[in-house]
Amino acid sequence: MQSHTEIWVVADLRSERLFGYTLNLLAKARELAQAVSGRAAVVVLEPPPPAPAEPAGLPPNEAVARSLAHGADLVYRLADPLLAAPRADCFALALASAVRRRAPRLVLCALTDFGRELAARTARLHDAGLIADCADLRWQAGGIVASCPSWGGEITAEITYADPDRTGFATVQPHIRTSVAAAGTPGVEERLVIGDLTPPTGLALLSREPEPAGRRRLEDAETVVVGGGGLGSADGFHLLRELAVALGAEVGATRPPVAQHWVDEDRLIGQTGKTVHPRLLVSVGTSGAIQYTAGIAESETIVAVNRDAEAPIFALADIGVVADARTFLPLLTAKVKQTVMRGLADLIWDEHEKDGAESFGARIRKIREARDWTPAALAEATGQTPEFVAQVEREEVAPPVAFLLRLAAALGVDPSTFLSREEKTHLRDQRAQAYIKRTQNYSYQNLTPEAAHDHLKAFLITIDPKQAHKPVAYKHEGEEFIFVMAGELELTLGSKAHHLHPGESIHFNSDTPHKLKSLSSVETRCLVVLYTI
C-alpha cells in the first residue's frame, strides 16, 4: 500500500526530554505534509502489552495521546517483543518492515546518538537514501531539499535524494521547530502488523540506566560558557571549564571541540545541537558561523572573546573582547573568583543582606554544586563538618570569617584580592587580640608596635612558673613561630605535646588548636612571631 504523502516521525519514548524532540519534529512534519496535502504520522515502537514502560520513560499510551494532541494525523503503533529495550538494531528491523508496507515519503529521526544509528540502520535495510544533520527541510520542484551544515559549519549545503520516488530518511536538528498543541479534529491511531522479527546476532545489550533526574541541563542553564576551535587544544578547553566552574555555568561547544573529542557531543550548541537561552553566555574562541549562532541567538547577554577583531561573532555580541583566549581566560577566571568571594564577604560583614540579593547559603550551595563537591568535600576543604555546611546552606547559622578564608584557599583565591583594607585590618587586630588575651598567667611585650596593621608581628612572652594559658578559643588562619629563651615550655598542638628547652624553637600552622604551659620553677620566656593573613 502506497502512502507517499505521509511524513513520518519516529517517537523516542526514553525520557520526557527526548519525547519533546519528537513533538518538535512533528511540528515540522505537519508543515511539510500540509504543503502537499499529505499527512503527518508519529511511529511508536513498543513491546506488546502488558510489558512495563521504559524506566523513567514515557508510557506508549501517553505518547500516542500527546502526539494526537499536537496535530498528528496518524499514530502508528508497532509492537514486538524485540522492542522491549531501546536497541537501534532491533528498532531498525521493525521500522524497516513498516516502511516496506506503507512507503512513506519521508522518515524523520531526531538528531541524537540513538536517532542517528536508527536512521542509518533502517535506511540501509531499506536500501534508501539518508540525509544527516538537517537544519531545515523544504519542498522544491516536487522533492525534498535539506539544508545541512558542511565544512565544519562554514557553509550550508543543500542536499536532496537521488530518487525522489523512494522513501527518504533524515536525521533532524531536534529544535527545528517548537511543538505546539493543535486545535481541530484529532487524528487516528492504528496498529501496524510487522510480523515476527528475527533477533539480530552479534550484539548484546549489557546494561542501561536512565539519565539522572537531578542532572543539570545545558538548555535550562542561566549561565553558559561556550568554547570553539580557537582554544587550540584540550588543555585550552580545560581553561574554559575552569571559568565555567567559577561562574557556576554549564559548558557548551561548537563543532570543532566536539570533533576533536575535547568535550562530549551532548554539549554541542547550534543547528545540529542544542539551543540555549541563558541570561549570560560567554563565547570563547568561536568564529560565529551561522550554524552556531542559531543556537545562541536567544541569549540575553553575549560576551565574545576572539583574537580576530573581524570575527563574525562580534556582530552578535553585546560585549566583545579582542584577545588570545588562552591568555585572557586565566585572568578572567581569577577575577570572577575574586568577585564571588567579595560578594560572600559583603554578606558576612554586613549585618543585613541587601534586598533582593542572593543569600549566603544559596551562594555557597551554588559554588559547591558548580564544582561537583559533596557537603563532606566542602566541609573538609573549610575545616568544618558536613552538618555545619548543611546548616550554612539552610541559613541556620552564620559562618565565621575563618570559613570564608578557608573557602578562598580551597578555590585558590588570595584573600587580599577581595577583602577591603578595613576588613583586613579588622581581621588582623581581631587575631592579635585573640593571641594576646589567651591567659592572665603571662605578660607580653609587643616588639613590633609600628606593624599594627601588617601581616607579621613579634611578641616577647613571659609565662609564670608552673602555669598555663587556655587554648585558643577558635582556630585562626596564619602561622606562628616560638623560640624559647629561658625556662621550659610545653606546647600542645591539637592533642600532641611538645617539650621545648632554651634555644629550641618550633614553627606551626596557627589554625591548629594550641596552648602553652611553663614546666619550670622559674618564669619561661619565649619569642613568638605571629603571621596573619
Long-range contacts (C-beta under 8 A, 24 or more apart in sequence): 1-101, 1-102, 1-103, 2-102, 2-103, 3-39, 3-102, 3-103, 3-104, 4-103, 4-104, 4-105, 4-165, 5-33, 5-36, 5-37, 5-38, 5-39, 5-105, 6-33, 6-38, 6-39, 6-40, 6-41, 6-74, 6-102, 6-104, 6-105, 7-32, 7-33, 7-38, 7-39, 7-40, 7-41, 7-104, 7-105, 7-106, 7-108, 8-41, 8-42, 8-43, 8-76, 8-104, 8-106, 8-107, 8-108, 9-40, 9-41, 9-42, 9-43, 9-72, 9-108, 10-42, 10-43, 10-45, 10-95, 10-107, 10-108, 10-109, 10-110, 10-115, 10-118, 10-119, 11-42, 11-43, 11-44, 11-45, 11-63, 11-67, 12-110, 12-112, 12-114, 12-115, 13-44, 13-46, 13-53, 13-54, 13-57, 13-58, 13-59, 13-60, 13-63, 13-86, 14-54, 14-56, 14-57, 14-58, 14-86, 14-114, 14-210, 15-56, 15-57, 15-58, 15-210, 15-211, 16-58, 17-211, 17-217, 18-110, 18-112, 19-58, 19-63, 19-66, 20-179, 21-110, 21-112, 21-174, 21-175, 22-63, 22-67, 22-110, 23-66, 23-67, 23-70, 23-179, 24-110, 24-174, 24-175, 24-176, 24-177, 24-178, 24-179, 25-108, 25-110, 25-172, 25-174, 25-176, 25-177, 26-67, 26-70, 26-71, 26-72, 26-179, 27-70, 27-71, 27-176, 27-177, 27-178, 27-179, 27-180, 28-108, 28-137, 28-172, 28-176, 28-177, 29-106, 29-108, 30-71, 30-72, 30-182, 31-177, 32-106, 32-137, 32-138, 32-139, 32-144, 33-73, 35-139, 36-139, 38-105, 39-73, 39-74, 39-187, 40-71, 40-72, 40-73, 40-74, 41-72, 41-73, 41-74, 41-75, 41-76, 41-104, 42-67, 42-72, 42-74, 42-75, 42-76, 43-75, 43-76, 43-78, 43-95, 43-98, 43-107, 44-75, 44-76, 44-77, 44-78, 45-78, 45-79, 45-83, 45-91, 45-94, 45-95, 46-77, 46-78, 46-79, 46-83, 47-79, 47-80, 47-81, 47-83, 47-84, 48-79, 48-80, 48-81, 49-79, 51-84, 54-86, 55-209, 55-210, 56-210, 56-211, 56-213, 57-210, 64-189, 67-187, 68-186, 68-187, 68-189, 69-181, 69-182, 69-186, 70-179, 70-180, 70-181, 70-182, 71-180, 71-181, 71-182, 71-187, 72-187, 73-187, 73-188, 74-187, 74-188, 74-189, 74-190, 75-187, 75-188, 75-189, 75-190, 76-102, 76-190, 76-191, 76-192, 77-189, 77-190, 77-191, 77-192, 78-191, 78-192, 78-194, 79-191, 80-194, 80-196, 80-197, 82-197, 82-199, 85-205, 85-208, 86-114, 86-208, 87-203, 87-205, 88-114, 88-117, 88-118, 88-121, 89-121, 89-200, 89-203, 90-197, 90-199, 90-200, 91-118, 91-122, 92-118, 92-121, 92-122, 92-125, 93-125, 93-197, 93-198, 93-200, 94-194, 94-197, 95-122, 96-122, 96-125, 96-126, 97-194, 97-195, 97-197, 98-192, 98-194, 99-126, 99-128, 99-167, 100-126, 101-192, 101-194, 102-192, 103-167, 104-167, 105-144, 105-167, 105-168, 106-137, 106-144, 106-167, 106-168, 106-169, 106-170, 107-167, 107-168, 107-169, 107-170, 108-170, 108-171, 108-172, 109-169, 109-170, 109-171, 109-172, 110-171, 110-172, 110-174, 111-171, 111-172, 111-173, 111-174, 111-272, 112-174, 113-265, 115-171, 116-171, 119-169, 119-170, 119-171, 122-169, 123-169, 126-167, 126-169, 128-166, 128-167, 128-168, 128-169, 129-161, 129-162, 129-163, 129-166, 129-168, 129-169, 130-168, 130-169, 130-170, 130-171, 131-159, 131-160, 131-161, 131-168, 131-169, 131-170, 131-171, 132-170, 132-171, 133-171, 133-173, 133-272, 134-170, 134-171, 134-172, 134-173, 134-176, 135-173, 135-176, 135-271, 135-272, 135-291, 135-294, 136-176, 137-170, 137-172, 137-176, 144-168, 144-170, 146-170, 149-255, 149-270, 149-271, 149-272, 149-289, 149-291, 152-255, 152-256, 152-259, 152-289, 153-254, 153-255, 153-270, 153-289, 153-290, 153-291, 153-292, 154-289, 156-290, 156-291, 173-271, 173-272, 173-273, 175-274, 175-275, 175-295, 216-250, 217-250, 218-250, 218-251, 218-252, 218-266, 218-267, 218-269, 218-274, 218-276, 219-274, 219-275, 219-276, 221-249, 221-250, 221-276, 221-278, 222-278, 222-279, 222-280, 223-247, 223-248, 223-249, 223-250, 223-278, 223-279, 223-280, 223-281, 223-282, 224-249, 224-250, 224-251, 224-252, 224-269, 224-276, 224-278, 224-280, 224-281, 224-282, 224-296, 224-299, 225-249, 225-250, 225-251, 225-252, 225-281, 225-282, 225-283, 225-284, 226-251, 226-252, 226-253, 226-254, 226-269, 226-281, 226-282, 226-283, 226-284, 226-286, 226-296, 227-251, 227-252, 227-253, 227-254, 227-257, 227-262, 227-263, 227-284, 227-285, 227-286, 228-253, 228-254, 228-256, 228-257, 228-283, 228-284, 228-285, 228-286, 228-287, 228-292, 229-254, 229-256, 229-257, 229-260, 229-285, 229-286, 229-287, 230-284, 230-285, 230-286, 230-287, 230-306, 230-307, 230-325, 231-257, 231-262, 231-284, 231-285, 231-325, 231-326, 232-285, 232-325, 232-326, 233-262, 234-260, 234-261, 234-262, 236-285, 236-325, 236-326, 237-262, 237-263, 239-325, 239-326, 239-329, 239-330, 239-333, 240-284, 240-325, 240-329, 242-329, 242-330, 242-333, 243-282, 243-284, 243-329, 243-332, 243-333, 243-336, 244-370, 245-370, 245-371, 246-333, 246-336, 246-337, 246-340, 246-370, 247-280, 247-282, 247-336, 247-370, 248-366, 248-367, 248-369, 248-370, 249-278, 249-280, 249-282, 249-370, 252-276, 254-286, 254-289, 254-292, 255-291, 255-292, 269-295, 269-296, 270-294, 270-295, 270-296, 271-295, 283-313, 283-317, 284-325, 284-329, 285-325, 286-311, 286-313, 287-311, 287-312, 287-313, 288-312, 288-313, 288-314, 288-315, 288-316, 305-329, 334-413, 337-411, 337-412, 337-413, 338-413, 338-417, 338-418, 339-418, 340-367, 341-404, 341-407, 341-408, 341-411, 341-413, 341-415, 341-418, 342-418, 344-404, 344-407, 345-404, 345-418, 345-419, 345-423, 348-398, 348-399, 348-401, 348-404, 349-423, 359-395, 360-392, 360-395, 360-398, 360-399, 361-392, 361-393, 361-394, 361-395, 362-393, 364-389, 364-392, 364-393, 364-407, 365-393, 367-407, 367-411, 368-393, 378-407, 378-410, 381-406, 381-407, 381-409, 381-410, 382-406, 382-407, 382-410, 383-475, 383-511, 400-474, 401-427, 402-474, 402-475, 402-476, 402-477, 402-511, 405-477, 405-533, 406-477, 415-533, 416-533, 424-453, 424-533, 425-453, 427-532, 427-533, 428-452, 428-453, 428-454, 428-455, 428-532, 428-533, 429-453, 431-476, 431-477, 431-478, 431-530, 431-532, 432-457, 432-530, 432-532, 434-472, 434-473, 434-474, 434-476, 435-459, 435-472, 435-528, 435-530, 438-469, 438-470, 438-471, 438-472, 438-515, 439-467, 439-468, 439-469, 439-470, 440-469, 441-467, 441-468, 441-469, 442-467, 442-469, 442-516, 447-527, 455-531, 455-532, 455-533, 456-529, 456-530, 456-531, 457-529, 457-530, 457-531, 457-532, 458-527, 458-528, 458-529, 458-530, 459-527, 459-528, 459-529, 459-530, 460-525, 460-526, 460-527, 460-528, 461-516, 461-525, 461-526, 461-527, 461-528, 462-523, 462-524, 462-525, 463-487, 463-489, 463-516, 463-517, 463-518, 463-523, 463-524, 463-525, 463-526, 464-518, 464-523, 465-518, 465-520, 465-521, 465-522, 465-523, 465-524, 466-518, 466-519, 466-520, 466-521, 467-517, 467-518, 468-515, 468-516, 468-517, 468-518, 469-515, 469-516, 469-517, 470-515, 471-513, 471-514, 471-515, 472-510, 472-513, 472-514, 472-515, 475-510, 475-511, 475-512, 475-513, 476-510, 476-511, 476-532, 477-510, 477-511, 477-532, 477-533, 478-509, 478-510, 478-511, 478-530, 478-531, 478-532, 478-533, 479-507, 479-508, 479-509, 479-510, 479-530, 479-531, 480-507, 480-508, 480-510, 480-514, 480-528, 480-529, 480-530, 480-531, 481-505, 481-506, 481-507, 481-528, 481-529, 481-531, 482-506, 482-507, 482-516, 482-526, 482-527, 482-528, 482-529, 483-526, 483-527, 483-528, 484-524, 484-525, 484-526, 485-525, 485-526, 485-527, 486-522, 486-523, 486-524, 486-525, 487-518, 487-519, 487-520, 487-522, 487-523, 487-524, 487-525, 488-518, 488-519, 488-520, 488-524, 489-516, 489-517, 489-518, 489-519, 489-524, 489-526, 490-516, 490-517, 490-518, 490-519, 491-515, 491-516, 491-517, 492-517
